[in-house]
Amino acid sequence: MLDHVIIGQYVPGKSFVHRMDPRAKLICLMLFVVFLFISRHPFVLIGGLILTTTAFYYAKIPLRFYIKGMRFIVIIILFTFILHLFLTREGPAIFSTPIFTIYLGGVTQGGFMATRLLVLFIMASLLTLTTTPVALTDGLETLMKPLKKLGVPTHELAFMMSIALRFIPTLLDETAKIIKAQRARGANFTQGSLWNRLKAVIPIFIPLFVQSFKRAEDLATAMEARGYEGGEGRTKFRLLTWLKKDTYAVIVFALYALIVLIVKIGGGN
Amino acid sequence: MQITATDVAYTYMKDTPFEKKALHNFNIRLKNHTYTAIIGQTGSGKSTFVQLLNGLLKPTEGEVTIGDWKIYKDTKEKELYFIRKRVGMVFQFPEHQLFDETVLKDVMYGPINFGKSKKEAEEISKEMLTLVGIEPDLYERSPFELSGGQMRRVAIAGVLAIEPSVLILDEPTAGLDPQGHEGIMNILFQWYKGSDERSIILVTHQMEDASRYAEHIIVMDKGELAMEGTPEEVFAQQKELEALGLGIPETVKLLKLLKEKSGDKKINTVKFTLGDTVEEILSFLGKD
């Protein structure tokens, strides 16, 4: 049941997006996220849709696999849509009962928000699907470098993140194993009252915590044994290389940002 | 209980880029009250196969029968619950499943899940803890305070307390010292001999264990059945086993070397215990 979690999972490949510099991908994503939400003009959303489809096409991640991992996100998106549907009171009423009335504004607003979220999620997961966790944190670390002057422990932050990302699959594996072991002992997670189901989770979480603490301790010992002492003077084994196509990609996204800004100032909403 | 597998296949993460066929075209029949060992290299499908036997995984093709129960693609979770009551499973590093406040409570978790009253569960749990050699003064301790070997024993007692007819062991002694290993293998063998309704299926990398305890050996390779038979039949085929990346027990290896070097054709190389091996060597030396 944990087979289809795609957050933090990397799908190996050799596509255009896979081979991009992680820094470029991060910059593009940041530009995209900020400027997608800055304006409500339809042009902005259409532009976002075009960019997403293009990126999606170049990433070459099988669609089938993608849809499976999105089930949970779809629930959130539907929820947003329904909220907007009932709570927005703009435009002419198109459907009314004694209890509630649905306005045209609600449908368009809901649809707008839902598409926005969908596009945002696809873009964000494209980043983790096409970038190894190591490359991702390397990219983040270099992008955060200016903050170091302000005393932000950038190396430590990036390192914490890469450890966290690194252990997501391990933890998932381990959870699956413990669930199996407890199911073999008759645990039932799908039947009974809510209270019983909550109680059924205890035999999973306690072993999981115990194992995680042990693992953290082992990892710390192993790092110390190999002389790890933080980011000072540390050189990199993998060097990031910025190619022309990375510049082009950033230019495309920067253009998008510029257009959004023009629309925003010109259109006023 | 009799166990059969008919044309069984299993694919992990079907319909994703990570799709992996772990088992295909697998057929097997195991009689009631047998000690079976499954050997094979890492990734040969051993663990996948044994998980199909108590419904932790459902075959993507074919069917498995355990006594009167059938497990196939669409078997309901409710039925699997009854199967799990009959088929106990000890995973690798079973101490990772411990969670409760006290040793006794942890062992009682299984029987209570399968509908035993508190009193009955306590009784059977104490019996199984005694069987695995855990002293009563440890019953009220936290399982996390125990030593590694003790934790392993408690976890095994937790599975035995379900009173299964078939016990599946996935490398139950991984990471233990030789003494701990010997102790646990003997406890499990004792449990097996305790009633003629009981069967054991042991997944192992150690040829010595397979030869000493099992009556029947299954050799797996790349998700398929490669060889099957008694330990004598299987371990007589050294070349075939080596081609599969497997070895033969040390005792057989020693006697084989002796036979080669001495040229004495009378030496029987298929001996699995130290006692039998020593006797074979003594008779070669002409002493009784």
Interface residues (C-beta under 8 A of the other chain):
Chain A: D3 H4 V11 P62 R64 F65 K68 E174 K177 I178 K180 A181 Q182 R183 A184 R185 G186 A187 N188 T190 I202 P203 I206 P207 V210 Q211
Chain B: Y12 M13 D15 T16 P17 Q51 N54 L56 E77 Y81 R84 K85 G88 M89 F91 P94 H96 Q97 L98 F99 D100 Y109 G110 N113 F114 F144 G158 V159 I162
